[in-house]
Amino acid sequence: MANQREYGIVVYGATGYTGRLVCEYLNNQYGVNGDVNWAMAGRSLEKLQAVRDEMGIGKDVPLVVADASEQSSIDAMVASTNVVLTTVGPYQLYGSDLVKACAEAGTDYVDLCGEPAWMHEMIGVNAEAAKASGARIVFSCGFDSVPFDLGAYYLQQAAKEKLGGPVSRIKGRVRAMKGTFSGGTMASFKATMAAAGKNPELINVLMNPFALTEGFAGPQQPDGMAPLFEEDLNSWSAPFVMATINTKNIHRSNFLLQHEYGEDFVYDEMMLTGPGDEGEAMAKFVAEDKSMAESKLKPGEGPSKEERETGFYDVLFVGSNASGDVVKASVKGDKDPGYGSTCKMIAESAVTLLKNPEAASGGIWTPASAMGSLLIDRLQANAGLSFQVEA
């Protein structure tokens, strides 16, 4: 971790759809001259000024010009701050040089990445440099994968307290969710599919739940790709679109936490659709949904303020051990998951790193393995998330 630099946090991509929301949150939560010294960064000074004025952010918030196509400007931005918070995706197109720069400069980094093939590549290329410099690189600090990664972590802490040890099996089940995707999410999804089309080896990475565990492969995992009825939950379950990224991050957390959940840990993620014929019909409908692949949304587009404000999510985690003991927990969010809640999660992730230089050493981390309970506490205090053990 670098010594004190000009800025605590720089929001790179501040003029984009999600970047604006992050800046709005930081301004509302931490102000201009509070204990979090932050700046807005993007390609155009004029656009930065316009967004700052449009969002009602004080002129004391500094503006930093940085362009992914001009590496010298990226290097200068990285050198000026303790933490880079980037919303500039798809990361496989625009993020590789930024991660490299942060890893080499000892600058902490958080993003919203849901692109596991790129993450796999970045771990291989930059992990050693990050360890050497002290940079803490943390991918997936939004809806994928904070509620799920921290939810599994939280459940395991509850299991240790309640059952005397971790559980070897966790089901992550989305009980309810209201929200929409943005153009940026669509662009990342399509970039990943295009890359896999050009390089078939990436399919193996995308399909492997242990793609991010650097040589470790645990037991066979459920694939969660087909509807099923779960007797213990009295509900049909359908495939969940974020499962392919979340499961990889949760297995990486376990790996980085020295297999705190056990080397035999099994995790899967689905969406509950209810019991009976209606639940079965909904599960089959969800399984056949092609809306992401067919979406015409472009980067910069996303849900309205009303849609963000009225959105929510509720995720159930059910853990069990070899003795059949069960422990349950939930994670709930009070805004649209992809944007209203995501902007708060990534902002608090950056603040957690800034305020806790001792939280982790240099390396490429997950939210749970780098920040754990520190981030859970901040999210509950500031960001409208709740973590609860359930009966």
C-alpha positions as CSV (number, residue, x, y, z in Angstrom):
1,M,0.0,0.0,0.0
2,A,1.3,3.4,-1.0
3,N,2.0,6.2,1.5
4,Q,-0.4,9.0,1.6
5,R,-1.1,10.3,-1.9
6,E,-2.9,13.3,-3.4
7,Y,-6.3,11.4,-3.4
8,G,-7.7,8.7,-1.2
9,I,-10.1,7.3,-4.0
10,V,-10.3,8.2,-7.7
11,V,-13.5,7.1,-9.4
12,Y,-12.4,6.2,-13.0
13,G,-15.3,6.3,-15.4
14,A,-17.1,9.1,-13.5
15,T,-19.1,10.3,-16.5
16,G,-20.5,6.9,-17.3
17,Y,-23.9,5.5,-16.2
18,T,-22.6,3.7,-13.1
19,G,-19.7,6.1,-12.4
20,R,-22.2,8.9,-12.0
21,L,-24.1,6.9,-9.4
22,V,-20.9,6.1,-7.5
23,C,-20.0,9.8,-7.4
24,E,-23.5,10.8,-6.3
25,Y,-23.2,8.2,-3.5
26,L,-19.8,9.3,-2.3
27,N,-20.9,13.0,-2.4
28,N,-24.0,12.2,-0.4
29,Q,-22.4,9.9,2.1
30,Y,-18.9,11.5,2.6
31,G,-19.3,15.0,1.2
32,V,-16.5,17.1,-0.4
33,N,-14.2,17.8,2.5
34,G,-15.0,14.9,4.7
35,D,-12.6,12.1,5.9
36,V,-12.7,10.5,2.4
37,N,-10.7,12.5,-0.1
38,W,-12.0,11.5,-3.5
39,A,-11.8,12.7,-7.1
40,M,-13.6,12.1,-10.4
41,A,-11.7,10.8,-13.4
42,G,-12.5,10.3,-17.1
43,R,-11.4,11.0,-20.6
44,S,-12.8,14.5,-21.0
45,L,-12.4,17.4,-18.6
46,E,-15.5,19.1,-20.1
47,K,-17.6,16.0,-19.5
48,L,-16.3,15.7,-16.0
49,Q,-17.2,19.3,-15.2
50,A,-20.6,18.9,-16.8
51,V,-21.4,15.7,-14.8
52,R,-20.1,17.3,-11.5
53,D,-22.4,20.2,-12.0
54,E,-25.3,18.0,-13.2
55,M,-25.0,15.8,-10.1
56,G,-24.9,18.7,-7.7
57,I,-21.4,17.8,-6.6
58,G,-19.3,20.6,-5.1
59,K,-16.5,22.2,-7.2
60,D,-14.0,21.2,-4.5
61,V,-14.1,17.6,-5.8
62,P,-11.0,17.3,-8.0
63,L,-11.2,16.2,-11.7
64,V,-8.6,14.0,-13.2
65,V,-8.2,13.4,-17.0
66,A,-7.3,9.8,-17.8
67,D,-7.9,7.8,-21.0
68,A,-7.4,4.1,-21.4
69,S,-5.8,4.7,-24.8
70,E,-3.1,7.0,-23.3
71,Q,-1.1,4.9,-20.8
72,S,0.8,7.9,-19.5
73,S,-2.4,9.4,-18.2
74,I,-3.5,6.1,-16.6
75,D,-0.1,5.8,-14.9
76,A,-0.3,9.4,-13.6
77,M,-3.9,8.7,-12.2
78,V,-2.7,5.5,-10.5
79,A,0.3,7.3,-8.9
80,S,-1.9,10.0,-7.6
81,T,-4.3,7.9,-5.5
82,N,-4.4,5.2,-2.8
83,V,-7.4,3.4,-4.4
84,V,-8.7,3.3,-8.0
85,L,-12.4,2.6,-8.3
86,T,-13.1,1.8,-11.9
87,T,-16.5,1.4,-13.7
88,V,-14.9,1.4,-17.1
89,G,-15.9,-1.9,-18.8
90,P,-16.0,-4.3,-20.4
91,Y,-12.8,-4.8,-18.4
92,Q,-11.4,-7.3,-20.9
93,L,-11.4,-4.4,-23.4
94,Y,-10.4,-1.5,-21.2
95,G,-9.1,-2.8,-17.9
96,S,-5.9,-4.8,-18.4
97,D,-3.4,-2.0,-18.5
98,L,-5.1,-0.3,-15.5
99,V,-4.8,-3.5,-13.4
100,K,-1.1,-3.9,-14.4
101,A,-0.4,-0.2,-13.5
102,C,-2.1,-0.6,-10.1
103,A,-0.3,-3.9,-9.4
104,E,3.1,-2.3,-10.2
105,A,2.5,1.0,-8.4
106,G,1.1,-0.4,-5.1
107,T,-2.2,1.2,-5.7
108,D,-5.4,-0.6,-4.4
109,Y,-8.1,-1.3,-7.0
110,V,-11.8,-2.2,-7.0
111,D,-14.1,-2.9,-10.0
112,L,-17.5,-4.4,-10.9
113,C,-16.1,-7.2,-13.0
114,G,-18.3,-10.2,-13.9
115,E,-15.9,-11.5,-16.6
116,P,-14.3,-14.6,-15.2
117,A,-12.1,-15.4,-18.2
118,W,-10.4,-12.0,-17.9
119,M,-10.1,-12.3,-14.2
120,H,-8.4,-15.7,-14.6
121,E,-5.9,-14.0,-17.0
122,M,-5.3,-11.1,-14.7
123,I,-4.5,-13.3,-11.8
124,G,-1.9,-15.2,-13.8
125,V,-0.3,-12.0,-15.2
126,N,-0.4,-9.6,-12.2
127,A,-0.7,-11.5,-8.9
128,E,3.1,-11.6,-8.2
129,A,3.5,-7.9,-9.0
130,A,0.6,-7.0,-6.7
131,K,2.1,-9.1,-3.8
132,A,5.5,-7.4,-4.3
133,S,4.1,-3.9,-4.4
134,G,1.4,-4.3,-1.7
135,A,-1.4,-3.5,-4.1
136,R,-4.7,-5.1,-3.1
137,I,-6.6,-5.8,-6.3
138,V,-10.3,-6.7,-5.6
139,F,-12.5,-7.7,-8.5
140,S,-16.3,-8.1,-8.5
141,C,-17.3,-5.5,-5.9
142,G,-20.9,-5.0,-7.1
143,F,-24.0,-7.2,-7.2
144,D,-21.7,-9.8,-8.6
145,S,-20.3,-10.8,-6.2
146,V,-20.6,-8.9,-2.9
147,P,-23.9,-10.1,-1.6
148,F,-23.1,-13.7,-2.5
149,D,-19.4,-13.8,-1.5
150,L,-20.1,-12.0,1.8
151,G,-23.3,-14.0,2.3
152,A,-21.4,-17.3,2.1
153,Y,-18.7,-15.9,4.4
154,Y,-21.3,-14.6,6.9
155,L,-23.0,-18.0,7.0
156,Q,-19.8,-19.7,7.7
157,Q,-19.0,-17.4,10.6
158,A,-22.5,-18.2,11.9
159,A,-22.0,-22.0,11.4
160,K,-18.7,-21.8,13.4
161,E,-20.6,-20.1,16.3
162,K,-23.7,-22.2,16.1
163,L,-22.4,-25.6,15.0
164,G,-18.8,-25.4,16.2
165,G,-17.3,-25.5,12.6
166,P,-17.9,-24.6,9.0
167,V,-20.5,-26.3,6.8
168,S,-19.3,-28.2,3.8
169,R,-22.4,-27.5,1.7
170,I,-24.1,-24.1,1.0
171,K,-27.0,-23.4,-1.3
172,G,-27.3,-19.8,-2.4
173,R,-30.9,-19.1,-3.4
174,V,-32.3,-15.8,-4.7
175,R,-35.8,-15.6,-3.0
176,A,-36.8,-12.3,-4.5
177,M,-35.3,-9.7,-6.8
178,K,-36.6,-6.6,-8.6
179,G,-34.1,-4.9,-10.9
180,T,-32.9,-4.4,-14.5
181,F,-29.7,-4.7,-16.4
182,S,-27.8,-1.8,-17.9
183,G,-26.0,-1.4,-21.3
184,G,-22.7,-1.9,-19.6
185,T,-23.7,-5.3,-18.2
186,M,-24.9,-6.3,-21.7
187,A,-21.6,-5.1,-23.3
188,S,-19.6,-7.2,-20.8
189,F,-21.7,-10.3,-21.5
190,K,-21.4,-9.9,-25.2
191,A,-17.6,-9.2,-25.1
192,T,-17.2,-12.4,-23.1
193,M,-19.2,-14.5,-25.6
194,A,-17.3,-13.0,-28.5
195,A,-14.0,-13.8,-26.9
196,A,-15.1,-17.3,-26.2
197,G,-16.1,-17.7,-29.8
198,K,-12.6,-16.7,-31.0
199,N,-10.8,-18.8,-28.3
200,P,-12.7,-22.0,-27.5
201,E,-10.3,-22.6,-24.5
202,L,-12.1,-19.8,-22.7
203,I,-15.2,-22.1,-22.6
204,N,-13.4,-24.3,-20.2
205,V,-12.6,-21.4,-17.9
206,L,-16.2,-20.2,-18.0
207,M,-17.5,-23.6,-17.2
208,N,-15.0,-24.5,-14.4
209,P,-16.2,-23.5,-10.9
210,F,-12.5,-23.6,-9.8
211,A,-11.2,-21.4,-12.6
212,L,-9.9,-18.8,-10.2
213,T,-8.3,-21.1,-7.6
214,E,-4.8,-21.3,-9.2
215,G,-4.3,-25.1,-9.4
216,F,-6.8,-26.2,-6.8
217,A,-9.8,-28.3,-7.9
218,G,-12.4,-29.3,-5.3
219,P,-15.2,-31.8,-5.5
220,Q,-17.8,-32.0,-8.2
221,Q,-20.2,-29.1,-8.0
222,P,-23.9,-28.9,-9.1
223,D,-24.1,-27.0,-12.4
224,G,-27.4,-25.3,-11.6
225,M,-28.3,-25.2,-15.3
226,A,-31.7,-27.0,-15.2
227,P,-34.9,-26.4,-13.2
228,L,-35.3,-28.7,-10.2
229,F,-37.6,-29.2,-7.2
230,E,-35.9,-28.9,-3.8
231,E,-37.8,-30.8,-1.1
232,D,-35.9,-29.1,1.7
233,L,-37.0,-25.7,0.5
234,N,-40.4,-26.7,-0.8
235,S,-39.8,-24.8,-4.0
236,W,-38.8,-25.1,-7.6
237,S,-35.4,-23.6,-8.4
238,A,-34.3,-22.1,-11.7
239,P,-30.9,-21.2,-13.1
240,F,-29.5,-17.8,-11.9
241,V,-27.8,-15.7,-14.4
242,M,-25.0,-14.5,-12.1
243,A,-24.1,-18.0,-10.8
244,T,-21.2,-18.6,-13.2
245,I,-19.3,-15.7,-11.8
246,N,-20.4,-15.8,-8.1
247,T,-19.6,-19.5,-7.7
248,K,-16.0,-18.9,-9.0
249,N,-15.5,-16.0,-6.6
250,I,-16.8,-17.9,-3.6
251,H,-14.5,-20.8,-4.3
252,R,-11.6,-18.3,-4.7
253,S,-12.5,-16.8,-1.3
254,N,-12.3,-20.2,0.3
255,F,-9.0,-20.8,-1.4
256,L,-7.5,-17.5,-0.3
257,L,-8.9,-18.0,3.3
258,Q,-6.7,-21.2,3.5
259,H,-9.8,-23.4,2.9
260,E,-11.6,-22.0,5.9
261,Y,-14.8,-23.6,4.4
262,G,-13.1,-26.9,3.9
263,E,-11.4,-28.5,0.8
264,D,-14.6,-30.5,0.3
265,F,-16.8,-27.4,0.1
266,V,-19.7,-27.5,-2.3
267,Y,-21.7,-24.3,-3.4
268,D,-24.3,-23.6,-6.0
269,E,-26.6,-20.8,-6.8
270,M,-30.2,-20.7,-8.2
271,M,-33.4,-18.7,-8.0
272,L,-36.4,-19.9,-6.1
273,T,-39.7,-19.8,-8.1
274,G,-42.1,-21.4,-5.6
275,P,-43.9,-24.7,-5.2
276,G,-46.5,-26.5,-7.4
277,D,-47.3,-26.2,-11.1
278,E,-46.9,-22.4,-11.1
279,G,-43.4,-22.7,-9.6
280,E,-42.4,-25.3,-12.1
281,A,-43.7,-23.2,-15.0
282,M,-41.8,-20.2,-13.8
283,A,-38.6,-22.2,-13.4
284,K,-38.8,-23.5,-16.9
285,F,-39.5,-20.0,-18.2
286,V,-36.5,-18.6,-16.5
287,A,-34.3,-21.5,-17.8
288,E,-35.3,-20.7,-21.4
289,D,-35.0,-16.9,-21.1
290,K,-32.7,-15.4,-23.7
291,S,-33.2,-11.7,-22.9
292,M,-29.5,-11.0,-22.1
293,A,-28.3,-12.4,-25.4
294,E,-30.9,-10.5,-27.4
295,S,-30.8,-7.2,-25.5
296,K,-30.2,-4.1,-27.6
297,L,-29.1,-1.9,-24.6
298,K,-25.9,0.1,-25.2
299,P,-23.3,1.2,-22.6
300,G,-24.5,4.3,-20.8
301,E,-28.1,3.1,-20.7
302,G,-29.7,1.7,-17.6
303,P,-32.7,1.7,-15.3
304,S,-34.4,5.0,-14.4
305,K,-34.1,6.6,-10.9
306,E,-37.6,5.3,-10.0
307,E,-36.6,1.7,-11.1
308,R,-33.4,1.9,-9.1
309,E,-35.2,3.3,-6.0
310,T,-38.0,0.7,-6.1
311,G,-35.7,-2.3,-6.7
312,F,-34.6,-4.8,-4.1
313,Y,-33.2,-8.3,-3.6
314,D,-33.3,-11.0,-1.0
315,V,-30.9,-14.0,-1.0
316,L,-31.1,-17.0,1.2
317,F,-28.1,-19.1,2.2
318,V,-28.7,-22.6,3.5
319,G,-25.7,-24.4,5.0
320,S,-25.4,-28.0,6.1
321,N,-22.7,-30.3,7.4
322,A,-22.1,-34.1,7.3
323,S,-24.2,-34.6,10.4
324,G,-27.2,-33.0,8.8
325,D,-27.1,-29.8,10.9
326,V,-28.5,-26.8,9.1
327,V,-27.9,-23.1,9.5
328,K,-29.5,-20.3,7.4
329,A,-28.8,-16.7,6.7
330,S,-30.0,-14.0,4.4
331,V,-28.6,-10.9,2.6
332,K,-31.1,-8.2,1.6
333,G,-30.6,-5.0,-0.3
334,D,-32.9,-2.0,-0.5
335,K,-32.3,-0.8,-4.1
336,D,-32.1,-2.2,-7.6
337,P,-29.4,-4.8,-7.4
338,G,-27.4,-3.9,-10.5
339,Y,-27.1,-0.2,-10.0
340,G,-28.9,1.4,-7.0
341,S,-27.2,-1.1,-4.7
342,T,-24.1,-1.8,-6.8
343,C,-22.9,1.8,-6.7
344,K,-23.0,1.7,-2.9
345,M,-21.3,-1.6,-2.6
346,I,-18.3,-0.7,-4.8
347,A,-18.0,2.7,-3.1
348,E,-17.9,1.1,0.4
349,S,-15.4,-1.5,-0.8
350,A,-13.1,1.3,-1.9
351,V,-13.6,3.1,1.4
352,T,-13.0,-0.1,3.4
353,L,-9.6,-0.6,1.7
354,L,-8.7,3.1,2.2
355,K,-9.5,3.0,5.9
356,N,-8.1,-0.4,6.6
357,P,-4.6,-0.7,5.2
358,E,-4.1,-3.7,7.4
359,A,-7.1,-5.6,6.1
360,A,-5.0,-7.7,3.6
361,S,-1.6,-7.8,2.1
362,G,-0.8,-7.3,-1.6
363,G,-2.4,-9.6,-4.1
364,I,-5.5,-10.3,-6.1
365,W,-8.4,-10.8,-3.8
366,T,-12.2,-11.3,-3.5
367,P,-14.4,-9.0,-1.3
368,A,-14.8,-11.7,1.4
369,S,-11.1,-12.7,1.6
370,A,-9.8,-9.1,1.6
371,M,-12.4,-7.3,3.7
372,G,-14.8,-9.8,5.2
373,S,-16.6,-8.5,8.3
374,L,-15.1,-5.0,7.8
375,L,-17.1,-4.6,4.6
376,I,-20.2,-6.3,6.0
377,D,-20.2,-3.7,8.8
378,R,-19.9,-0.8,6.4
379,L,-22.6,-2.1,4.1
380,Q,-25.0,-2.5,7.0
381,A,-24.2,0.9,8.4
382,N,-24.2,2.9,5.2
383,A,-25.4,1.0,2.1
384,G,-28.8,-0.4,2.8
385,L,-27.8,-4.1,3.1
386,S,-28.7,-6.4,5.9
387,F,-27.1,-9.7,6.9
388,Q,-29.1,-11.9,9.3
389,V,-29.1,-15.4,10.6
390,E,-32.5,-17.0,10.1
391,A,-34.2,-19.7,12.2
